[in-house]
Amino acid sequence: MAIAELQSFLPPLRLVGRRDVLRMRSRPGSVARARRMVDQMLGPTPTGDAARLVVSELVANAVEHARGRIELEIRVGATVLIGVRDHSPDMPYVEHDHLLADRGRGMRLVEAVSRRWWVDREPDAKVVWCEIGLPTTC
């Protein structure tokens, strides 16, 4: 992979080490606000596209299942870490058995585009994390 081609995949170097947090209410417009944050941070790159998809799914889940505040955190380093905090006790899951199921398909997308995802429980909330890898030349 040529250097110029690799640079088109990566977030700008000035973003490495950056951490941004967006706090919002649980409402449908929150998904669009969250996507704008990704666009501002990562721009039109394959990494930004993957992050936009993950953020859309995680924030949409929080809007659907939680009440009150949602917090989106994005950290850019060797990978891109995305966390969505909400106050719902419902845990996300991946529906592997039924492609036509009403639920669980969004987390299947998250699983497909990320290196890994996990949930941290807090006393009154949870944070769903996702790690998106950056491309390598190997």
C-alpha positions in Angstrom: 0.0 0.0 0.0 1.4 3.4 -1.0 1.9 6.1 1.6 -0.7 8.4 0.1 -3.2 5.5 0.0 -2.5 4.6 3.6 -3.0 8.2 4.6 -6.5 8.2 3.1 -7.4 5.5 5.6 -6.0 7.1 8.8 -7.4 9.9 10.9 -5.2 13.0 10.7 -2.1 12.7 12.9 -3.2 15.8 14.9 -6.1 13.6 16.2 -3.9 10.9 17.8 -4.3 11.2 21.5 -7.5 13.2 21.2 -10.5 12.4 23.3 -13.9 14.0 22.8 -17.1 13.6 24.7 -20.6 14.5 23.6 -23.4 14.5 26.2 -27.0 14.5 24.9 -30.5 13.5 25.8 -32.1 10.3 24.7 -34.0 11.4 21.6 -34.0 10.5 17.9 -32.0 13.6 16.9 -29.1 12.3 19.1 -28.0 9.8 16.4 -27.4 12.6 13.9 -25.5 14.7 16.5 -23.3 11.7 17.3 -22.6 11.1 13.6 -21.6 14.8 13.2 -19.1 14.4 16.0 -17.5 11.4 14.2 -17.4 13.4 10.9 -15.7 16.3 12.6 -13.1 14.1 14.3 -12.3 11.4 11.7 -13.5 12.9 8.4 -14.3 11.0 5.2 -12.0 8.0 5.6 -12.7 4.3 5.8 -12.0 4.5 9.6 -14.4 7.4 9.8 -17.0 5.4 7.9 -16.7 2.4 10.2 -16.8 4.7 13.3 -19.9 6.4 11.9 -21.7 3.1 11.5 -20.8 1.9 15.0 -21.8 5.2 16.6 -25.1 5.2 14.7 -25.9 1.7 16.0 -24.8 2.2 19.6 -26.5 5.6 20.0 -29.7 4.3 18.4 -29.7 1.4 20.9 -29.3 3.9 23.7 -32.1 6.1 22.4 -34.4 3.1 22.1 -33.7 1.5 25.4 -32.5 4.2 27.8 -34.1 7.3 29.3 -32.3 10.4 30.3 -28.7 11.2 29.3 -26.5 9.5 26.8 -22.8 10.1 26.6 -20.6 9.4 23.5 -16.8 9.2 24.0 -14.3 8.8 21.2 -10.6 8.3 21.7 -8.1 8.3 18.9 -4.8 6.5 19.4 -3.3 3.3 17.9 -7.0 2.4 17.4 -10.3 4.3 17.7 -12.2 3.6 20.8 -15.9 4.4 20.9 -18.0 4.3 24.1 -21.7 5.0 24.6 -22.9 5.4 28.2 -26.6 5.0 29.0 -28.7 4.2 32.1 -30.6 1.2 30.8 -30.1 -2.1 32.5 -30.6 -3.9 29.2 -27.5 -5.4 27.8 -26.8 -5.4 24.1 -26.5 -8.7 22.3 -25.8 -10.1 18.8 -28.5 -12.1 17.1 -26.6 -14.8 15.3 -29.4 -17.3 14.6 -32.0 -15.2 12.8 -31.2 -12.8 10.1 -34.8 -11.6 9.9 -35.1 -11.1 13.7 -36.6 -7.8 14.9 -33.7 -7.2 17.3 -29.9 -7.7 17.5 -28.9 -6.9 13.9 -27.3 -3.6 14.8 -24.9 -5.2 17.2 -24.1 -7.7 14.4 -22.9 -4.8 12.3 -20.9 -3.4 15.2 -19.3 -6.8 15.6 -18.5 -7.0 11.9 -16.7 -3.7 11.6 -14.9 -3.6 14.9 -12.0 -5.5 16.3 -14.0 -6.2 19.5 -16.8 -4.8 21.6 -17.6 -5.1 25.3 -19.7 -3.6 28.1 -18.5 -2.0 31.3 -21.1 -2.0 34.0 -21.3 1.0 36.4 -23.4 1.3 39.5 -26.2 3.1 37.7 -25.2 2.8 34.0 -23.3 0.8 31.4 -20.8 1.8 28.7 -20.8 -0.2 25.5 -17.3 0.1 24.0 -16.1 -0.7 20.5 -12.6 -0.7 19.2 -11.9 0.0 15.5 -8.5 -0.9 14.1 -6.6 1.3 11.8 -5.3 -0.2 8.6 -1.7 -1.5 8.5 0.7 -1.9 5.6 1.3 -5.5 6.4 
